Amino acid sequence: AMIKARKEQNLTQKELSERTGITQADISRIENGTRNPSLNMIKRLAKGMGMRLKLEFIPEPEKK
């Protein structure tokens, strides 16, 4: 979702890095799945793209 949002805004990782203060290397690692970002870091990334983070707990479907 983060990669899609960044690309839809035609932002490079470097540009997002400059907006958020998160290194381009860390953004790359997050996008590649080799770094687990903190919730605070995800919020900073969302804000850097002019978005806000929505986190939901959704019930599992009932098992039959």
Summary of the structure (lengths in Angstrom):
residues: 64
radius of gyration: 13.9
end to end distance: 31.4
largest distance: 50.1
contacts: 127
relative contact order: 0.17
helix: 53%
strand: 0%
